[in-house]
Amino acid sequence: MTISTQRDVRVTIISRIWAYATAMLLISILLTGQGQDQKLLFLPSTVVFGVVISTIVILRRLRYDQHDTLFQSETLEQLKQRIENLEAIAATDDRH
């Protein structure tokens, strides 16, 4: 997965989460009504807390995946370089 694809996936996932959360927030506010009770604020605040935590988790998870991908590509380049070096050494040993 390329970096641009990861960004597209990240935007898609986060936008869906926030769209669903907006609908849930609207429903929870309508259900709580205009009450002055502190307990009625629990449902909307839970929705907001959940969406913020899920957004942070997605951003961090994709960031770590991106670093792993970069690390793997660096390792692959190092392996290719070692193989080229071994081929060069083997070619010089065959001449002697």
Buried (B, 14 or more C-beta within 10 A) or exposed (E): EEEEEBEEBBEEBBEEBBEEBEEBBEEBBEEBEEEEEEEBBEBBEEBEEEBEEBBEEBEEEBEEEBEEBEEEEEEEEEEEEEEEEEEEEEEEEEEE
